[in-house]
Amino acid sequence: MASGQLSRAEALACSGCRHACHVMLYCDTKSQLFGRLPIRHIILMQMRFDGLLGFPGGFVKPSEETLEAGLSRELLEELGVALPILVEDHADSCYAPASSHSSSSSSSSRLITHFYVKKMEEEQIREVERAAASTATDHGQEVLGMVRVPLYTTKGGGGLAAFLSHSFIGNARSQLADSLLRLNLVAPEELHKALTHSLKIHTQTAEDLQVAFALTEAKRKRF
């Protein structure tokens, strides 16, 4: 078992640990971008209140509810629809990166993330998107909007590479990459190429931020 990975039983047996459940909702699609570039699959993520990308879900209390019931409750708040989540949808459990939880090093504050993957029909995905923007209680507050993951690559190098260069919460980026490979949604060489280009984009973004910072600092000193 990979470092940080836990079996479901080990995760639930962790005394004093906090638990968070998230799910990747996806479907197959025959639609094309600009009528010529196959989109292939629709994967839903969300822009969080903190400006980071992540999967729908949240904290659950295994002592009061099952992981799946807790996740379904969170989805109702964030997506506006009640989605049944099954044990069979569970993909993995692992300790969250240190930056995702309290800075305290005590074991009682450790956060365990449980990741689920649920395949749906395209119309069901569209209904989730509609509900998330119209009836979800968390829309515009904890959730700033649903986004689709672009699994294609445009001529200019845009698409998946650019998406992966954004900032993600916790281990959401690695959960996405792992799911793309495990479910054969993206070929390994295609994902490797996208990640390689993403690193270059990240470097360019850092340089742009430095320029913006310098300009802002210069104007700030005038006042």
VEXROPA-817790 format. One record per residue: residue in three letters; x, y, z of N, C-alpha, C, O, CB in turn. Coordinates in steps of 0.05 Angstrom, whole numbers, padded with zeros to 5 digits, always signed. Glycine has a CB too. Layout:
BEGIN
AlaXYZXYZXYZXYZXYZ...
***
This chain:
BEGIN
Met+00017-00024+00000+00000+00000+00000+00018+00025+00000+00037+00027+00015-00019+00000+00025Ala+00011+00044-00017+00027+00068-00020+00028+00084+00006+00010+00081+00023+00017+00085-00042Ser+00049+00100+00009+00053+00116+00033+00029+00134+00037+00020+00148+00018+00079+00132+00032Gly+00018+00134+00061-00005+00151+00067-00032+00138+00061-00053+00147+00070-00003+00176+00051Gln-00031+00116+00046-00056+00103+00039-00066+00085+00062-00050+00074+00076-00052+00086+00014Leu-00092+00084+00065-00104+00068+00086-00126+00051+00075-00139+00058+00055-00114+00086+00109Ser-00130+00028+00087-00154+00012+00079-00178+00026+00092-00175+00042+00111-00151-00018+00088Arg-00201+00020+00083-00225+00032+00095-00227+00026+00124-00233+00043+00141-00251+00022+00080Ala-00222+00001+00131-00223-00008+00159-00203+00007+00176-00209+00016+00199-00219-00038+00162Glu-00178+00010+00167-00157+00024+00181-00165+00053+00186-00161+00064+00207-00130+00022+00166Ala-00177+00065+00165-00185+00093+00167-00206+00097+00188-00204+00116+00204-00195+00104+00140Leu-00226+00080+00188-00248+00083+00208-00239+00076+00236-00252+00084+00255-00271+00065+00199Ala-00218+00061+00238-00208+00053+00265-00189+00074+00277-00181+00072+00300-00193+00027+00263Cys-00183+00095+00262-00165+00116+00271-00179+00133+00293-00197+00149+00287-00156+00134+00248Ser-00171+00129+00317-00183+00143+00339-00175+00173+00339-00152+00180+00338-00175+00130+00366Gly-00196+00190+00341-00191+00219+00343-00186+00233+00316-00184+00257+00315-00168+00224+00360Cys-00184+00218+00294-00179+00230+00268-00205+00243+00258-00227+00235+00263-00169+00209+00248Arg-00201+00264+00242-00223+00277+00228-00226+00264+00201-00206+00254+00190-00219+00307+00226His-00250+00264+00190-00255+00251+00165-00269+00269+00145-00287+00284+00153-00272+00225+00169Ala-00261+00269+00120-00274+00284+00099-00278+00266+00075-00260+00251+00067-00256+00310+00091Cys-00301+00268+00063-00308+00251+00040-00314+00269+00016-00328+00289+00018-00333+00233+00046His-00303+00262-00007-00308+00276-00032-00312+00256-00054-00304+00233-00053-00283+00295-00038Val-00325+00266-00075-00332+00248-00097-00327+00261-00124-00331+00284-00128-00361+00239-00096Met-00317+00244-00143-00314+00253-00171-00338+00242-00186-00341+00218-00190-00287+00243-00183Leu-00355+00260-00196-00378+00252-00212-00370+00255-00241-00359+00276-00249-00403+00270-00205Tyr-00375+00235-00257-00367+00237-00285-00386+00220-00303-00401+00204-00294-00338+00227-00289Cys-00384+00225-00329-00399+00211-00349-00384+00211-00375-00366+00226-00379-00428+00223-00352Asp-00393+00194-00393-00383+00194-00421-00399+00214-00437-00423+00219-00431-00383+00165-00433Thr-00388+00225-00458-00402+00243-00475-00392+00241-00504-00369+00235-00509-00400+00272-00465Lys-00410+00245-00523-00403+00245-00551-00400+00273-00562-00395+00277-00585-00424+00229-00567Ser-00404+00293-00545-00402+00321-00553-00373+00328-00561-00354+00316-00552-00412+00340-00532Gln-00371+00349-00577-00345+00358-00586-00341+00388-00582-00361+00403-00585-00341+00351-00616Leu-00317+00396-00576-00311+00425-00574-00308+00436-00602-00292+00426-00618-00286+00429-00556Phe-00322+00458-00607-00321+00471-00634-00330+00452-00656-00324+00456-00679-00293+00481-00639Gly-00344+00430-00648-00354+00411-00668-00333+00393-00680-00339+00379-00699-00367+00426-00689Arg-00309+00393-00669-00288+00376-00681-00269+00363-00660-00256+00344-00667-00272+00393-00700Leu-00268+00374-00636-00250+00364-00616-00265+00347-00595-00280+00359-00579-00234+00386-00602Pro-00262+00321-00595-00277+00303-00577-00272+00311-00548-00249+00313-00539-00269+00274-00581Ile-00294+00315-00533-00292+00320-00504-00289+00295-00488-00276+00294-00467-00316+00336-00494Arg-00301+00274-00498-00299+00246-00488-00313+00241-00461-00330+00223-00459-00270+00239-00485His-00305+00256-00441-00317+00252-00414-00321+00279-00400-00307+00298-00404-00298+00234-00397Ile-00342+00279-00383-00348+00303-00367-00341+00296-00338-00353+00277-00327-00377+00312-00370Ile-00324+00311-00326-00317+00307-00298-00323+00333-00283-00314+00354-00292-00287+00299-00294Leu-00338+00331-00261-00345+00355-00247-00326+00360-00223-00321+00342-00207-00373+00352-00237Met-00317+00385-00221-00303+00395-00198-00316+00421-00190-00336+00429-00202-00272+00398-00203Gln-00306+00435-00170-00318+00460-00162-00297+00480-00154-00275+00473-00144-00338+00455-00139Met-00303+00505-00157-00287+00527-00147-00297+00532-00118-00320+00539-00114-00289+00553-00165Arg-00279+00529-00099-00286+00532-00071-00285+00561-00062-00275+00578-00076-00268+00515-00054Phe-00296+00565-00039-00296+00592-00027-00269+00604-00023-00265+00628-00023-00311+00592-00001Asp-00248+00586-00020-00221+00595-00016-00205+00599-00041-00181+00604-00041-00206+00576+00002Gly-00219+00597-00064-00206+00601-00090-00191+00577-00100-00178+00578-00121-00187+00623-00087Leu-00194+00554-00087-00181+00529-00096-00201+00511-00109-00224+00511-00103-00167+00515-00072Leu-00190+00494-00127-00207+00474-00140-00208+00449-00123-00188+00441-00111-00196+00468-00169Gly-00231+00436-00123-00234+00412-00107-00258+00396-00117-00273+00405-00135-00236+00418-00078Phe-00262+00373-00104-00285+00356-00111-00308+00362-00091-00302+00369-00068-00278+00326-00111Pro-00333+00358-00098-00355+00362-00080-00353+00343-00056-00344+00321-00058-00382+00357-00095Gly-00361+00354-00033-00360+00337-00008-00353+00354+00016-00354+00379+00014-00340+00315-00011Gly-00346+00341+00037-00338+00356+00061-00334+00338+00085-00330+00314+00082-00360+00376+00068Phe-00334+00349+00109-00329+00334+00133-00352+00317+00141-00376+00324+00138-00322+00353+00156Val-00346+00293+00151-00367+00275+00161-00358+00265+00189-00335+00267+00197-00371+00251+00141Lys-00377+00254+00203-00372+00244+00230-00380+00214+00231-00404+00208+00235-00388+00260+00252Pro-00361+00196+00227-00366+00167+00226-00380+00157+00252-00393+00136+00251-00341+00152+00222Ser-00377+00171+00274-00390+00163+00299-00420+00168+00298-00435+00157+00314-00377+00177+00323Glu-00429+00185+00280-00457+00193+00279-00470+00184+00253-00495+00183+00252-00460+00222+00282Glu-00455+00179+00232-00466+00171+00206-00445+00156+00190-00421+00157+00196-00474+00196+00191Thr-00454+00141+00171-00435+00126+00154-00421+00147+00136-00431+00169+00132-00450+00104+00137Leu-00398+00139+00125-00384+00157+00107-00401+00165+00084-00402+00188+00075-00358+00144+00097Glu-00416+00145+00073-00432+00150+00049-00456+00169+00055-00463+00186+00039-00442+00124+00038Ala-00468+00165+00079-00491+00182+00086-00481+00211+00091-00495+00230+00083-00504+00171+00112Gly-00458+00213+00103-00447+00240+00107-00440+00254+00081-00444+00278+00079-00422+00238+00125Leu-00429+00239+00062-00422+00250+00036-00448+00258+00022-00448+00280+00009-00406+00230+00020Ser-00468+00242+00022-00493+00249+00009-00505+00274+00021-00517+00290+00007-00513+00225+00012Arg-00503+00277+00047-00513+00301+00061-00498+00326+00050-00510+00347+00045-00510+00299+00091Glu-00471+00324+00048-00455+00346+00038-00462+00353+00009-00463+00376+00002-00426+00339+00041Leu-00467+00332-00007-00473+00337-00035-00500+00351-00038-00503+00367-00056-00474+00310-00050Leu-00519+00345-00020-00545+00358-00022-00542+00388-00017-00555+00404-00030-00565+00346-00002Glu-00524+00395+00002-00519+00423+00008-00504+00437-00015-00510+00460-00021-00504+00426+00034Glu-00484+00423-00026-00467+00436-00046-00478+00435-00075-00473+00452-00091-00440+00424-00045Leu-00493+00413-00081-00502+00409-00108-00532+00413-00111-00542+00415-00134-00495+00381-00117Gly-00547+00413-00089-00576+00417-00091-00591+00392-00098-00616+00394-00103-00581+00438-00110Val-00578+00369-00100-00592+00344-00107-00582+00322-00088-00559+00322-00080-00588+00336-00137Ala-00600+00304-00082-00593+00281-00065-00582+00259-00082-00597+00246-00097-00618+00272-00048Leu-00557+00253-00080-00544+00232-00095-00537+00209-00077-00522+00213-00058-00519+00243-00110Pro-00547+00185-00082-00540+00162-00066-00511+00154-00071-00504+00148-00094-00559+00138-00071Ile-00495+00152-00050-00467+00144-00053-00465+00117-00040-00474+00113-00017-00448+00165-00040Leu-00453+00098-00054-00451+00070-00044-00423+00064-00035-00404+00077-00043-00460+00050-00065Val-00420+00043-00019-00394+00034-00010-00378+00026-00035-00353+00029-00035-00397+00010+00009Glu-00392+00015-00055-00378+00007-00080-00366+00030-00095-00348+00026-00112-00398-00008-00098Asp-00374+00054-00089-00363+00078-00102-00337+00087-00090-00323+00105-00101-00383+00101-00102His-00330+00076-00067-00306+00084-00052-00281+00076-00068-00278+00053-00077-00305+00070-00024Ala-00263+00095-00072-00238+00091-00087-00214+00087-00069-00199+00068-00072-00234+00114-00106Asp-00211+00106-00050-00188+00103-00032-00191+00121-00007-00208+00139-00007-00162+00110-00046Ser-00175+00115+00013-00174+00132+00037-00144+00137+00042-00128+00119+00038-00188+00118+00061Cys-00138+00161+00051-00110+00167+00057-00108+00191+00075-00127+00206+00079-00094+00172+00031Tyr-00085+00194+00088-00080+00218+00104-00078+00242+00085-00064+00241+00065-00055+00214+00122Ala-00091+00264+00093-00089+00288+00077-00062+00301+00080-00049+00298+00101-00112+00308+00084Pro-00053+00317+00061-00028+00331+00063-00029+00350+00088-00051+00359+00095-00022+00348+00038Ala-00006+00355+00100-00006+00371+00125-00019+00398+00121-00031+00409+00140+00023+00375+00133Ser-00017+00409+00097-00028+00436+00092-00059+00436+00092-00071+00457+00092-00018+00447+00066Ser-00071+00412+00091-00100+00410+00089-00114+00410+00116-00138+00412+00117-00107+00386+00074His-00098+00408+00138-00111+00407+00164-00095+00423+00184-00077+00438+00177-00114+00378+00173Ser-00102+00421+00208-00090+00436+00230-00060+00433+00230-00049+00411+00224-00101+00429+00256Ser-00046+00454+00237-00016+00453+00238-00007+00437+00261+00017+00431+00264-00005+00481+00239Ser-00025+00430+00279-00018+00413+00302-00008+00386+00293-00019+00374+00275-00042+00410+00321Ser+00013+00377+00305+00024+00351+00297+00012+00328+00312+00020+00305+00308+00054+00351+00302Ser-00006+00333+00331-00018+00312+00347-00036+00294+00329-00049+00304+00311-00034+00323+00370Ser-00036+00268+00335-00051+00249+00318-00081+00255+00319-00096+00248+00301-00046+00221+00328Ser-00090+00268+00341-00119+00273+00344-00129+00293+00323-00153+00294+00317-00125+00284+00371Ser-00111+00308+00311-00119+00328+00291-00115+00319+00262-00119+00334+00244-00104+00354+00296Arg-00105+00294+00259-00100+00285+00232-00126+00282+00216-00146+00274+00226-00085+00258+00232Leu-00124+00290+00191-00147+00289+00173-00144+00266+00153-00123+00263+00140-00151+00315+00158Ile-00164+00249+00151-00165+00227+00132-00185+00234+00110-00208+00241+00117-00172+00200+00146Thr-00177+00233+00086-00195+00238+00064-00204+00212+00051-00188+00194+00046-00182+00257+00042His-00230+00210+00045-00242+00187+00032-00251+00196+00005-00268+00214+00003-00265+00174+00050Phe-00242+00183-00016-00248+00191-00043-00266+00171-00056-00262+00147-00055-00222+00195-00059Tyr-00287+00181-00069-00307+00164-00083-00308+00172-00112-00302+00195-00120-00335+00167-00070Val-00315+00153-00129-00319+00159-00158-00346+00147-00166-00351+00124-00162-00295+00146-00174Lys-00362+00164-00178-00389+00155-00186-00394+00162-00215-00394+00185-00223-00411+00167-00168Lys-00400+00142-00231-00406+00146-00259-00436+00150-00263-00452+00136-00251-00396+00123-00277Met-00443+00170-00279-00471+00177-00283-00477+00179-00313-00459+00177-00329-00478+00203-00268Glu-00503+00184-00319-00510+00189-00347-00506+00219-00352-00506+00235-00333-00540+00181-00352Glu-00502+00227-00377-00497+00255-00383-00519+00273-00374-00514+00295-00364-00492+00258-00413Glu-00544+00265-00377-00566+00282-00369-00566+00286-00339-00574+00307-00329-00593+00270-00379Gln-00558+00265-00324-00557+00268-00295-00535+00288-00287-00539+00303-00268-00550+00240-00282Ile-00513+00288-00301-00492+00307-00296-00502+00335-00302-00496+00354-00286-00467+00301-00313Arg-00516+00339-00323-00527+00365-00330-00547+00374-00309-00549+00398-00303-00540+00364-00358Glu-00563+00356-00298-00582+00363-00277-00567+00372-00252-00576+00390-00239-00600+00339-00271Val-00545+00358-00246-00529+00367-00223-00519+00395-00227-00520+00411-00208-00506+00347-00218Glu-00509+00401-00251-00499+00428-00257-00521+00449-00254-00517+00471-00243-00487+00429-00285Arg-00545+00442-00264-00567+00461-00262-00576+00466-00233-00580+00489-00224-00592+00451-00278Ala-00578+00444-00218-00586+00446-00190-00565+00461-00173-00572+00477-00155-00591+00419-00178Ala-00539+00456-00179-00518+00469-00164-00519+00499-00166-00511+00513-00148-00491+00458-00173Ala-00528+00509-00189-00529+00538-00193-00556+00550-00186-00558+00575-00185-00523+00544-00222Ser-00576+00534-00180-00603+00545-00175-00615+00538-00148-00629+00555-00136-00621+00536-00196Thr-00610+00514-00138-00623+00506-00113-00604+00499-00090-00613+00497-00067-00641+00483-00118Ala-00578+00496-00096-00559+00488-00075-00556+00510-00054-00552+00534-00061-00532+00481-00087Thr-00558+00504-00029-00557+00524-00008-00529+00536-00006-00526+00559+00003-00564+00512+00019Asp-00508+00521-00014-00481+00531-00012-00471+00547-00036-00449+00557-00036-00462+00508-00007His-00488+00548-00057-00479+00562-00082-00474+00592-00076-00491+00606-00065-00500+00559-00104Gly-00451+00602-00084-00444+00629-00080-00432+00635-00053-00424+00657-00047-00468+00646-00084Gln-00431+00614-00036-00419+00617-00010-00395+00598-00007-00373+00606-00013-00440+00611+00012Glu-00400+00573+00002-00378+00554+00004-00370+00544-00023-00347+00536-00027-00387+00531+00022Val-00388+00545-00042-00382+00536-00069-00388+00559-00088-00410+00570-00089-00400+00511-00077Leu-00367+00567-00104-00370+00589-00122-00379+00581-00150-00384+00599-00167-00344+00604-00123Gly-00380+00555-00155-00389+00546-00181-00378+00519-00189-00356+00513-00180-00382+00567-00202Met-00392+00504-00205-00382+00479-00214-00366+00483-00240-00372+00501-00255-00406+00459-00220Val-00346+00467-00244-00329+00469-00268-00325+00441-00279-00325+00421-00265-00302+00483-00262Arg-00322+00440-00305-00316+00415-00319-00286+00413-00324-00273+00433-00330-00332+00412-00345Val-00275+00389-00322-00246+00385-00327-00242+00381-00357-00253+00362-00368-00235+00361-00311Pro-00227+00398-00370-00222+00394-00399-00201+00372-00404-00178+00375-00396-00212+00421-00412Leu-00210+00350-00415-00192+00327-00419-00178+00327-00446-00164+00308-00453-00207+00302-00415Tyr-00182+00348-00461-00170+00350-00488-00147+00369-00488-00142+00383-00467-00192+00359-00508Thr-00133+00371-00510-00111+00390-00513-00115+00405-00539-00117+00393-00561-00083+00376-00513Thr-00116+00431-00537-00120+00448-00561-00094+00452-00575-00072+00445-00565-00133+00475-00554Lys-00095+00464-00599-00070+00468-00614-00050+00486-00599-00026+00482-00602-00077+00481-00641Gly-00061+00505-00584-00043+00523-00569-00033+00511-00543-00019+00524-00528-00057+00548-00564Gly-00040+00486-00538-00031+00473-00513-00050+00476-00490-00044+00468-00468-00004+00483-00506Gly-00073+00489-00495-00092+00493-00474-00108+00468-00468-00105+00448-00482-00111+00515-00481Gly-00125+00469-00448-00141+00446-00441-00131+00434-00414-00129+00447-00394-00140+00425-00463Leu-00126+00408-00415-00118+00393-00391-00094+00405-00377-00093+00407-00353-00114+00364-00397Ala-00073+00411-00392-00048+00421-00381-00053+00447-00365-00044+00450-00343-00027+00426-00403Ala-00068+00465-00377-00074+00491-00364-00091+00486-00339-00087+00500-00319-00088+00510-00383Phe-00110+00468-00341-00127+00462-00318-00111+00452-00295-00115+00460-00272-00149+00443-00325Leu-00092+00433-00300-00076+00421-00279-00057+00441-00266-00047+00436-00245-00061+00398-00290Ser-00052+00463-00280-00033+00483-00269-00046+00501-00248-00033+00517-00235-00022+00500-00291His-00073+00499-00245-00087+00516-00225-00081+00505-00197-00068+00485-00194-00117+00516-00230Ser-00091+00519-00177-00086+00511-00149-00109+00493-00140-00133+00500-00143-00084+00536-00131Phe-00103+00470-00128-00122+00451-00118-00120+00449-00088-00099+00454-00076-00118+00423-00131Ile-00142+00441-00075-00142+00437-00046-00131+00409-00040-00138+00389-00053-00171+00440-00035Gly-00114+00407-00020-00105+00381-00010-00093+00363-00032-00075+00371-00047-00127+00367+00003Asn-00104+00339-00033-00094+00320-00053-00113+00316-00077-00113+00296-00090-00089+00293-00040Ala-00130+00337-00081-00150+00335-00103-00137+00332-00130-00147+00317-00147-00167+00360-00103Arg-00114+00345-00135-00101+00342-00161-00091+00314-00166-00095+00303-00187-00078+00362-00164Ser-00079+00302-00145-00069+00274-00148-00092+00255-00150-00090+00234-00164-00050+00267-00124Gln-00114+00261-00136-00138+00243-00138-00149+00244-00167-00157+00224-00177-00160+00252-00118Leu-00149+00268-00179-00158+00270-00206-00140+00255-00225-00149+00240-00242-00159+00300-00214Ala-00114+00260-00223-00095+00246-00241-00096+00216-00238-00096+00202-00258-00066+00256-00235Asp-00098+00206-00213-00100+00177-00209-00125+00166-00221-00125+00144-00233-00099+00171-00179Ser-00147+00180-00219-00173+00171-00230-00172+00171-00260-00184+00153-00273-00196+00189-00220Leu-00160+00191-00272-00158+00192-00301-00144+00167-00312-00151+00156-00333-00143+00217-00310Leu-00123+00158-00298-00108+00134-00307-00123+00109-00300-00125+00091-00317-00081+00134-00293Arg-00133+00107-00275-00146+00082-00266-00171+00076-00282-00177+00052-00287-00153+00084-00237Leu-00185+00097-00291-00210+00093-00306-00206+00094-00336-00225+00093-00351-00231+00113-00297Asn-00181+00097-00344-00174+00099-00373-00188+00122-00387-00197+00119-00409-00181+00073-00386Leu-00191+00144-00372-00203+00168-00384-00183+00184-00401-00191+00198-00419-00215+00185-00362Val-00158+00181-00394-00136+00194-00409-00113+00174-00411-00107+00161-00391-00128+00221-00395Ala-00101+00173-00434-00078+00155-00438-00054+00164-00421-00050+00188-00418-00070+00153-00468Pro-00039+00146-00410-00016+00153-00393+00003+00173-00406+00012+00192-00393+00000+00128-00385Glu+00010+00169-00431+00028+00187-00445+00016+00215-00449+00030+00235-00448+00036+00175-00472Glu-00011+00215-00452-00025+00241-00456-00025+00257-00429-00021+00281-00429-00054+00236-00465Leu-00029+00242-00407-00029+00255-00381-00001+00265-00374+00003+00287-00363-00039+00237-00359His+00019+00249-00380+00047+00256-00375+00054+00282-00390+00068+00299-00379+00066+00233-00382Lys+00046+00283-00415+00052+00307-00431+00038+00331-00420+00049+00353-00419+00043+00302-00461Ala+00013+00328-00411-00003+00350-00399+00010+00360-00374+00012+00384-00369-00032+00341-00394Leu+00019+00341-00357+00032+00349-00332+00059+00364-00337+00066+00383-00323+00037+00325-00314Thr+00073+00354-00357+00099+00367-00364+00094+00395-00373+00108+00414-00364+00113+00351-00386His+00074+00399-00390+00068+00426-00399+00057+00443-00377+00061+00468-00376+00048+00425-00423Ser+00042+00430-00358+00031+00445-00336+00052+00457-00318+00049+00479-00308+00013+00426-00319Leu+00074+00443-00315+00097+00453-00299+00108+00478-00312+00116+00497-00298+00119+00431-00296Lys+00110+00478-00339+00120+00502-00353+00100+00526-00349+00109+00548-00345+00123+00496-00383Ile+00074+00520-00350+00054+00541-00346+00057+00552-00318+00054+00576-00313+00026+00530-00351His+00061+00534-00299+00064+00542-00271+00087+00561-00267+00086+00581-00252+00067+00518-00252Thr+00109+00555-00281+00133+00573-00280+00127+00600-00292+00134+00621-00280+00157+00560-00295Gln+00113+00600-00314+00105+00626-00327+00086+00642-00309+00088+00666-00308+00092+00620-00355Thr+00068+00627-00296+00049+00641-00278+00064+00654-00255+00057+00676-00247+00028+00621-00267Ala+00084+00640-00244+00100+00651-00222+00114+00677-00231+00116+00696-00216+00121+00631-00212Glu+00124+00677-00256+00137+00701-00266+00117+00724-00270+00124+00747-00264+00151+00694-00293Asp+00093+00717-00280+00073+00738-00283+00065+00750-00256+00060+00774-00254+00048+00726-00297Leu+00063+00733-00236+00056+00742-00209+00078+00761-00198+00072+00781-00185+00053+00719-00190Gln+00103+00755-00204+00124+00772-00195+00122+00800-00208+00127+00820-00195+00152+00759-00202Val+00116+00800-00234+00112+00826-00248+00089+00841-00237+00091+00865-00231+00108+00820-00279Ala+00067+00828-00232+00043+00841-00221+00049+00852-00193+00041+00873-00186+00019+00822-00220Phe+00064+00836-00177+00071+00844-00150+00089+00869-00151+00085+00888-00135+00086+00821-00136Ala+00108+00869-00169+00126+00892-00172+00111+00918-00179+00116+00939-00168+00148+00887-00193Leu+00092+00915-00198+00076+00938-00206+00059+00949-00183+00057+00973-00178+00059+00932-00230Thr+00047+00930-00169+00030+00938-00147+00046+00950-00124+00037+00970-00112+00015+00913-00136Glu+00069+00939-00119+00087+00950-00098+00095+00978-00104+00097+00995-00087+00111+00932-00094Ala+00102+00983-00130+00110+01010-00138+00088+01030-00134+00093+01053-00125+00119+01009-00168Lys+00063+01022-00141+00040+01040-00138+00033+01044-00109+00026+01066-00100+00016+01030-00153Arg+00036+01023-00093+00030+01025-00064+00048+01045-00050+00039+01059-00032+00032+00997-00051Lys+00073+01046-00058+00092+01064-00045+00087+01093-00051+00097+01111-00038+00120+01057-00054Arg+00071+01099-00072+00064+01126-00079+00044+01139-00060+00042+01163-00058+00054+01128-00107Phe+00030+01121-00045+00009+01131-00028+00018+01130+00001+00003+01137+00019-00016+01115-00032
***
